[in-house]
């Protein structure tokens, strides 16, 4: 008689094609899904993020039951709930008289470490399956990375293009170009037609979850309502359709732009659904490339979009497993400043930072340039401890899971790995923000001024950051001209930058 198995499905594994379910008989399998306090509170996750995960889990459990699976679902308010995945697996093994567990590899190192102890703790077989939702296995990435002094996404991305055949013409990229990034940096104006992100009215399952989150997590960051995320595969597919028809054609041109009051512009907001399992990343890319083939979206937009998924997303996941467990502690600049309190409130006179944080509070979402060049840039320039800003990003965004968030913050945003991931720090003065947004127009600080009391704080902080880290950055070939500019400044001008930067840092909190 076949052995009965307990299959644990995690909250970011909500796909019928998840590897842990493949090849099993429904009659000999119990699927366990559990809402546990430990996963909702190991960082203080945004209320909207918790609601999204729990609602999507409950909907997925219904989908599995309708497909004939036996699902053991433990809700957060179950009085017997142990509060941890380990505890719920132990209870389920006893409850069902099972001594074998199967699970798809989790996306976070801490969970994989925890799972690795279960076989001994429960005296049972524990089968950890590869996560086949990714194009590159951990082993394939390790082979690609072996012997390389630095790891650059662009070269890895080209391998993924060849592997998938997306936007390829035989062995060459379509139009004989791999990358249209230089064409995708246009600032937007507020008179453009802006598509609305597709919103979904909460059903009875989601309304129950919203009540639960409101009761159990009242002190967590963020606005719980209005809640509009898709929580099923069917609705997520509708969101994908909407993006491709309404926003993809102009996504490329304006993917780096920022506008006051425009939270989404031409962005897809699909990472929430892809990272949770509601959408298949490769199918998303295939749909986008089909739009190009059919003349419904230009090449620069489609290439820029799929690069985010088969390039950056895959690369970041590879970096995470390649560099863990030490990666979370790296701190190349020895930064140790506490995270400013306004990252939780949005109460700052800097219009760009305020706009990004208030939007994050409202939506559990901000696009990649807001994260990288506004909140991330400011944290790096002021010397915030990388681990603190990492935990903030992990907590506040609905699409954030450690495998994707940690390398983006530690490596890309903070350059805390010293250049393993990025070729230079993504540091900038206020000029970049002024070029790519209209934030500066409504700011009390003047982006054109450099060192006066009403000058944009980013301006002095930029030069202060470069000066204090000169010994670590002076050999970087991409910063040679920047340091040459600093050296040409008069000593009085340099002193003005130092004084202004010191005053900002002293009053930061």
C-alpha positions as CSV (number, residue, x, y, z in Angstrom):
1,X,0.0,0.0,0.0
2,X,1.5,3.4,-0.9
3,X,2.9,5.5,1.9
4,X,0.7,8.4,2.9
5,X,2.4,11.8,2.8
6,X,1.9,15.2,4.3
7,X,2.6,17.9,1.8
8,X,3.2,21.3,3.3
9,X,2.3,24.2,1.0
10,X,3.8,27.6,2.0
11,X,2.2,30.9,1.5
12,X,4.3,31.8,-1.5
13,X,3.8,28.5,-3.2
14,X,0.3,28.9,-4.4
15,X,0.5,27.0,-7.7
16,X,-1.1,23.8,-8.8
17,X,2.2,23.1,-10.5
18,X,4.3,23.4,-7.4
19,X,6.8,20.6,-7.3
20,X,5.7,19.1,-4.0
21,X,2.4,18.1,-5.5
22,X,3.8,16.5,-8.6
23,X,3.6,12.7,-9.1
24,X,1.5,12.1,-6.0
25,X,-1.8,10.3,-5.6
26,X,-4.6,12.5,-4.2
27,X,-5.9,9.5,-2.2
28,X,-2.6,9.1,-0.4
29,X,-1.8,12.7,0.3
30,X,-2.8,15.3,2.9
31,X,-2.0,18.9,2.0
32,X,-1.2,21.0,5.0
33,X,-1.6,24.8,4.8
34,X,-1.2,26.9,8.0
35,X,-1.5,30.6,8.9
36,X,1.0,31.0,11.7
37,X,1.9,34.0,13.8
38,X,5.7,33.3,13.5
39,X,5.6,33.9,9.7
40,X,3.5,37.1,10.1
41,X,5.7,38.6,12.8
42,X,9.4,37.6,12.3
43,X,9.4,41.1,10.8
44,X,6.4,43.3,11.3
45,X,4.9,42.7,7.9
46,X,2.6,45.3,6.3
47,X,-1.0,44.6,7.2
48,X,-2.0,44.5,3.6
49,X,0.7,42.0,2.9
50,X,-0.5,39.7,5.6
51,X,-4.0,40.0,4.4
52,X,-3.0,39.2,0.8
53,X,-1.0,36.1,1.8
54,X,-3.7,34.7,4.1
55,X,-6.5,35.4,1.6
56,X,-4.6,33.9,-1.3
57,X,-3.8,30.8,0.8
58,X,-7.5,30.4,1.7
59,X,-8.6,30.7,-1.9
60,X,-5.9,28.3,-3.0
61,X,-7.1,25.7,-0.4
62,X,-10.6,25.9,-1.9
63,X,-9.1,25.4,-5.4
64,X,-7.2,22.3,-4.3
65,X,-10.2,20.8,-2.6
66,X,-12.3,21.4,-5.7
67,X,-9.6,19.6,-7.6
68,X,-9.9,16.5,-5.3
69,X,-7.1,17.1,-2.9
70,X,-7.5,16.5,0.9
71,X,-6.6,19.8,2.5
72,X,-5.9,20.3,6.2
73,X,-6.1,24.1,6.6
74,X,-5.2,25.7,9.9
75,X,-6.4,29.3,10.3
76,X,-4.6,31.8,12.5
77,X,-7.4,32.0,15.0
78,X,-7.7,28.2,15.5
79,X,-7.4,27.8,19.3
80,X,-5.1,24.9,18.8
81,X,-2.8,26.7,16.4
82,X,0.8,26.4,17.7
83,X,2.0,29.6,16.0
84,X,4.8,28.1,13.9
85,X,5.1,25.9,10.8
86,X,7.2,23.4,12.8
87,X,4.5,23.1,15.4
88,X,1.7,22.7,12.8
89,X,3.6,20.0,10.9
90,X,4.1,18.1,14.1
91,X,0.4,18.4,15.0
92,X,-0.6,17.3,11.5
93,X,1.7,14.3,11.5
94,X,0.0,13.1,14.7
95,X,-3.5,14.0,13.6
96,X,-3.3,12.0,10.4
97,X,-1.0,9.2,11.5
98,X,1.6,10.1,8.8
99,X,5.4,9.8,9.0
100,X,6.5,11.4,5.7
101,X,6.6,15.1,4.8
102,X,7.1,16.6,1.4
103,X,7.7,20.3,0.8
104,X,9.0,22.5,-2.0
105,X,12.2,24.3,-1.0
106,X,11.3,27.5,0.7
107,X,12.5,30.8,-0.5
108,X,14.1,31.8,2.7
109,X,17.3,30.4,4.3
110,X,15.9,30.5,7.8
111,X,13.0,28.3,6.8
112,X,15.2,25.8,5.0
113,X,17.4,25.6,8.0
114,X,14.4,24.9,10.2
115,X,13.0,22.2,7.8
116,X,16.4,20.5,7.8
117,X,15.9,19.6,11.5
118,X,12.4,18.0,11.0
119,X,13.5,14.5,10.0
120,X,15.3,14.0,13.3
121,X,12.8,15.9,15.4
122,X,9.8,14.1,14.1
123,X,11.5,10.7,13.3
124,X,10.1,10.8,9.8
125,X,11.1,11.2,6.2
126,X,11.4,14.8,4.9
127,X,11.6,15.2,1.2
128,X,12.6,18.7,0.0
129,X,11.8,19.3,-3.7
130,X,13.5,21.8,-5.9
131,X,11.4,24.9,-6.7
132,X,10.8,24.3,-10.5
133,X,9.1,27.7,-10.9
134,X,12.6,29.2,-11.6
135,X,14.5,28.8,-14.9
136,X,17.9,28.2,-13.3
137,X,18.4,25.7,-10.5
138,X,20.7,26.7,-7.6
139,X,23.3,24.3,-9.0
140,X,23.1,25.9,-12.5
141,X,23.7,29.3,-11.0
142,X,26.6,28.1,-8.9
143,X,28.2,26.7,-12.1
144,X,27.7,29.9,-13.9
145,X,29.1,31.9,-11.0
146,X,32.1,29.7,-10.4
147,X,35.4,31.5,-10.9
148,X,33.9,34.9,-11.6
149,X,35.3,37.8,-9.5
150,X,32.0,39.7,-9.9
151,X,28.5,38.6,-10.9
152,X,26.7,40.8,-13.4
153,X,23.1,40.3,-14.3
154,X,23.5,41.3,-17.9
155,X,25.6,38.2,-18.8
156,X,23.4,35.9,-16.8
157,X,20.3,37.4,-18.5
158,X,21.7,36.6,-21.9
159,X,22.0,32.9,-20.9
160,X,18.3,33.0,-19.8
161,X,17.3,34.5,-23.1
162,X,19.1,31.7,-25.0
163,X,17.6,29.0,-22.6
164,X,14.0,30.2,-23.1
165,X,14.2,31.4,-26.7
166,X,12.4,34.6,-25.7
167,X,13.0,37.4,-28.1
168,X,15.6,35.4,-29.9
169,X,16.3,35.1,-33.6
170,X,18.2,31.8,-33.7
171,X,21.4,32.4,-31.7
172,X,21.0,36.2,-31.8
173,X,18.7,38.5,-30.0
174,X,15.8,40.0,-32.0
175,X,16.9,43.2,-33.6
176,X,20.5,42.2,-32.8
177,X,20.3,43.9,-29.4
178,X,20.1,42.3,-25.9
179,X,19.2,45.4,-24.0
180,X,17.1,48.6,-24.6
181,X,17.8,50.1,-21.2
182,X,19.2,53.3,-22.6
183,X,15.8,54.0,-24.3
184,X,13.8,53.3,-21.2
185,X,14.7,56.2,-19.0
186,X,12.3,58.9,-20.1
187,X,10.8,61.2,-17.5
188,X,7.0,61.3,-17.5
189,X,4.7,64.3,-17.6
190,X,1.4,64.5,-15.7
191,X,-0.6,65.1,-18.9
192,X,0.0,61.5,-20.1
193,X,-2.8,59.0,-20.1
194,X,-2.2,56.8,-17.1
195,X,-3.8,53.4,-17.0
196,X,-5.4,52.4,-13.7
197,X,-4.1,49.2,-12.0
198,X,-6.8,46.5,-12.1
199,X,-8.5,46.4,-8.7
200,X,-10.6,43.5,-7.3
201,X,-13.4,43.8,-4.8
202,X,-12.9,41.7,-1.7
203,X,-15.1,38.6,-1.6
204,X,-16.4,36.9,1.6
205,X,-13.1,35.0,2.1
206,X,-11.1,38.2,1.8
207,X,-13.5,40.1,4.0
208,X,-13.0,37.5,6.8
209,X,-9.3,37.8,6.5
210,X,-9.4,41.6,6.7
211,X,-11.4,41.3,9.9
212,X,-8.8,38.9,11.3
213,X,-5.8,41.0,10.3
214,X,-7.4,44.1,11.7
215,X,-8.0,42.4,15.0
216,X,-4.6,40.5,15.3
217,X,-2.1,43.0,13.8
218,X,-3.4,46.5,14.7
219,X,0.0,47.9,15.4
220,X,1.7,46.6,12.2
221,X,2.8,49.1,9.6
222,X,0.5,50.2,6.7
223,X,-3.1,50.7,5.7
224,X,-5.2,47.6,5.5
225,X,-7.9,49.1,3.4
226,X,-8.8,49.7,0.7
227,X,-7.7,46.2,-0.2
228,X,-7.7,45.5,-4.0
229,X,-5.2,42.7,-4.7
230,X,-6.1,39.7,-6.7
231,X,-6.1,36.6,-4.5
232,X,-6.7,33.8,-7.0
233,X,-5.0,32.7,-10.2
234,X,-8.0,33.6,-12.3
235,X,-8.0,37.2,-11.0
236,X,-4.2,37.5,-11.3
237,X,-4.5,36.4,-15.0
238,X,-7.0,39.2,-15.5
239,X,-4.5,41.6,-14.0
240,X,-1.9,40.3,-16.4
241,X,-4.3,40.7,-19.4
242,X,-5.0,44.3,-18.2
243,X,-1.3,45.2,-18.0
244,X,-0.5,43.8,-21.4
245,X,-3.3,45.7,-23.1
246,X,-3.2,48.9,-21.2
247,X,0.3,49.5,-19.8
248,X,2.9,47.3,-21.5
249,X,3.1,49.4,-24.7
250,X,4.5,52.4,-22.7
251,X,6.1,50.5,-19.8
252,X,9.6,50.7,-21.4
253,X,9.7,54.4,-22.0
254,X,8.6,55.4,-18.5
255,X,9.7,52.5,-16.3
256,X,12.1,54.8,-14.4
257,X,9.7,57.8,-14.1
258,X,8.1,59.1,-10.9
259,X,5.2,61.5,-10.5
260,X,3.4,62.9,-7.5
261,X,0.1,61.1,-7.0
262,X,0.8,58.5,-9.6
263,X,1.5,55.3,-7.7
264,X,1.7,52.9,-10.5
265,X,2.2,54.7,-13.9
266,X,2.8,51.9,-16.4
267,X,4.1,49.3,-14.0
268,X,2.5,45.9,-13.9
269,X,2.3,45.3,-10.1
270,X,2.5,41.6,-11.1
271,X,5.4,40.8,-8.8
272,X,3.0,40.4,-5.9
273,X,1.3,37.6,-7.9
274,X,4.4,36.0,-9.4
275,X,6.3,35.8,-6.1
276,X,3.4,34.2,-4.4
277,X,2.8,31.6,-7.1
278,X,-0.5,32.9,-8.5
279,X,1.2,33.6,-11.8
280,X,3.8,31.5,-13.7
281,X,6.8,33.8,-14.4
282,X,7.7,32.1,-17.7
283,X,4.1,32.2,-19.0
284,X,4.0,35.9,-18.1
285,X,7.0,36.5,-20.2
286,X,5.6,34.4,-23.1
287,X,2.4,36.5,-23.0
288,X,4.4,39.7,-23.2
289,X,6.6,38.5,-26.1
290,X,3.4,37.4,-27.9
291,X,2.2,41.0,-27.6
292,X,5.4,42.1,-29.4
293,X,5.0,39.5,-32.1
294,X,1.4,40.6,-32.7
295,X,2.4,44.2,-32.9
296,X,0.6,45.2,-29.7
297,X,3.7,46.3,-27.8
298,X,7.1,47.7,-28.9
299,X,10.3,45.8,-28.4
300,X,11.9,48.2,-25.9
301,X,8.9,47.7,-23.6
302,X,8.7,44.0,-23.9
303,X,12.5,43.4,-23.6
304,X,12.6,45.7,-20.5
305,X,9.7,43.8,-18.9
306,X,11.0,40.3,-19.4
307,X,14.5,41.3,-18.3
308,X,12.9,42.1,-14.9
309,X,11.7,38.5,-14.7
310,X,14.0,36.1,-16.5
311,X,17.0,38.3,-16.0
312,X,16.9,40.2,-12.7
313,X,14.5,38.0,-10.8
314,X,16.4,34.8,-11.7
315,X,19.7,36.5,-11.0
316,X,18.7,37.8,-7.6
317,X,17.5,34.4,-6.5
318,X,20.8,32.9,-7.6
319,X,22.8,35.5,-5.7
320,X,20.7,34.8,-2.6
321,X,21.5,31.1,-2.4
322,X,25.0,31.6,-3.6
323,X,25.9,34.1,-0.9
324,X,23.8,32.9,2.1
325,X,24.0,32.6,5.1
326,X,26.6,35.3,5.5
327,X,25.1,37.7,3.1
328,X,22.6,39.2,5.6
329,X,25.4,40.4,7.7
330,X,27.7,42.0,5.1
331,X,28.4,45.7,5.7
332,X,31.1,47.0,3.3
333,X,30.8,50.6,4.4
334,X,30.5,49.8,8.1
335,X,27.3,51.7,8.2
336,X,25.6,51.8,11.6
337,X,23.1,54.6,11.7
338,X,19.6,53.6,13.0
339,X,16.8,53.7,10.4
340,X,15.2,57.2,10.6
341,X,11.8,57.1,12.2
342,X,10.1,58.7,9.2
343,X,10.6,55.5,7.2
344,X,7.6,54.3,9.3
345,X,5.6,57.5,9.2
346,X,6.4,59.4,6.0
347,X,6.7,62.6,8.1
348,X,9.6,64.3,6.3
349,X,9.9,67.5,4.4
350,X,11.7,65.7,1.5
351,X,8.9,65.4,-1.0
352,X,10.5,62.4,-2.9
353,X,11.0,60.4,0.3
354,X,7.6,61.3,1.7
355,X,5.9,60.4,-1.6
356,X,7.6,56.9,-1.7
357,X,6.9,56.1,2.0
358,X,3.3,57.3,2.1
359,X,2.6,55.3,-1.0
360,X,4.3,52.3,0.6
361,X,2.1,52.8,3.7
362,X,-1.0,53.0,1.6
363,X,-0.4,50.2,-1.0
364,X,2.4,47.9,0.3
365,X,3.9,48.8,-3.1
366,X,6.4,51.2,-4.7
367,X,8.1,50.6,-8.0
368,X,11.8,49.8,-8.4
369,X,13.1,53.3,-8.9
370,X,11.3,54.6,-5.9
371,X,12.9,51.8,-3.8
372,X,16.4,52.1,-5.3
373,X,16.9,55.8,-6.0
374,X,14.8,57.4,-3.3
375,X,14.4,55.4,-0.1
376,X,17.4,53.1,-0.8
377,X,19.7,55.9,-2.0
378,X,18.9,58.1,1.1
379,X,19.6,55.2,3.4
380,X,23.0,54.5,1.8
381,X,24.0,58.2,1.7
382,X,23.2,58.6,5.4
383,X,24.9,55.4,6.5
384,X,21.9,53.4,7.7
385,X,22.9,49.9,8.9
386,X,22.2,47.6,5.9
387,X,20.4,45.0,8.1
388,X,18.0,47.6,9.4
389,X,17.0,48.9,5.9
390,X,16.8,45.3,4.7
391,X,14.3,44.4,7.4
392,X,12.3,47.5,6.6
393,X,12.0,46.5,2.9
394,X,11.1,42.9,3.9
395,X,8.3,44.2,6.1
396,X,6.7,46.8,4.1
397,X,6.2,45.4,0.5
398,X,3.7,42.8,-0.5
399,X,6.0,41.3,-3.0
400,X,8.9,41.0,-0.6
401,X,10.3,37.6,0.4
402,X,13.9,37.3,1.6
403,X,15.3,35.6,-1.5
404,X,14.3,38.5,-3.7
405,X,14.4,41.4,-1.3
406,X,17.7,40.8,0.5
407,X,20.1,40.9,-2.5
408,X,18.2,43.8,-4.0
409,X,18.7,45.8,-0.8
410,X,22.1,44.5,0.4
411,X,23.8,44.3,-3.0
412,X,22.0,46.7,-5.3
413,X,20.5,49.4,-3.1
414,X,23.2,49.6,-0.3
415,X,26.3,48.2,-2.1
416,X,26.9,46.5,1.3
417,X,28.5,43.5,-0.5
418,X,31.3,45.6,-1.9
419,X,30.4,44.9,-5.5
420,X,29.5,41.3,-5.7
421,X,26.2,42.2,-7.4
422,X,26.5,45.7,-8.7
423,X,29.4,47.4,-10.5
424,X,29.1,50.6,-8.5
425,X,27.0,52.1,-5.7
426,X,23.6,53.5,-6.9
427,X,24.3,56.8,-5.2
428,X,23.0,60.1,-6.6
429,X,22.4,63.7,-5.7
430,X,19.0,65.4,-6.1
431,X,19.7,65.9,-9.8
432,X,18.6,62.3,-10.7
433,X,15.3,62.7,-8.8
434,X,14.7,66.0,-10.4
435,X,15.3,64.6,-13.9
436,X,13.1,61.5,-13.5
437,X,10.2,63.0,-11.4
438,X,8.2,66.1,-10.6
439,X,8.8,65.6,-6.8
440,X,11.1,68.5,-6.5
441,X,8.5,71.0,-7.7
442,X,6.5,70.5,-4.5
443,X,9.4,70.1,-2.1
444,X,10.3,72.7,0.5
445,X,14.0,72.1,-0.4
446,X,15.5,73.5,-3.6
447,X,17.2,70.8,-5.7
448,X,19.3,73.5,-7.5
449,X,20.9,74.7,-4.3
450,X,23.8,72.7,-2.9
451,X,24.8,73.7,0.6
452,X,22.4,76.3,2.0
453,X,19.9,75.4,4.6
454,X,17.1,75.1,2.1
455,X,19.2,73.0,-0.4
456,X,18.1,69.5,-1.3
457,X,19.6,67.2,1.4
458,X,20.6,64.6,-1.3
459,X,23.1,67.1,-2.7
460,X,25.4,67.4,0.3
461,X,24.8,63.8,1.4
462,X,26.0,62.5,-1.9
463,X,29.4,64.2,-1.7
464,X,29.7,63.3,2.0
465,X,29.1,59.7,1.2
466,X,31.7,59.6,-1.5
467,X,34.3,61.4,0.6
468,X,34.0,59.2,3.7
469,X,34.1,56.0,1.6
470,X,36.9,57.2,-0.8
471,X,39.4,54.6,0.2
472,X,36.9,51.8,-0.7
473,X,35.6,53.4,-3.9
474,X,38.4,55.4,-5.4
475,X,39.6,52.4,-7.5
476,X,36.1,51.9,-9.0
477,X,36.5,52.8,-12.7
478,X,33.0,54.1,-12.9
479,X,33.7,56.7,-10.2
480,X,36.9,58.1,-11.4
481,X,35.4,61.2,-13.0
482,X,33.2,61.8,-10.0
483,X,36.2,61.9,-7.6
484,X,38.0,64.1,-10.1
485,X,35.1,66.6,-9.9
486,X,35.3,66.6,-6.1
487,X,39.1,67.2,-6.3
488,X,38.6,70.2,-8.6
489,X,36.3,71.9,-6.1
490,X,37.7,74.7,-3.9
491,X,38.4,73.8,-0.3
492,X,35.8,76.3,0.8
493,X,33.2,74.6,-1.4
494,X,34.2,71.2,0.0
495,X,33.9,72.5,3.5
496,X,30.4,73.9,2.7
497,X,29.3,70.4,1.6
498,X,30.8,68.9,4.8
499,X,29.0,71.4,7.1
500,X,25.7,70.9,5.4
501,X,26.0,67.1,5.4
502,X,26.9,67.1,9.1
503,X,23.9,69.3,10.0
504,X,21.6,67.0,8.1
505,X,23.0,63.9,9.8
506,X,22.9,65.4,13.3
507,X,19.2,66.3,12.9
508,X,18.2,63.1,11.0
509,X,16.0,61.7,13.7
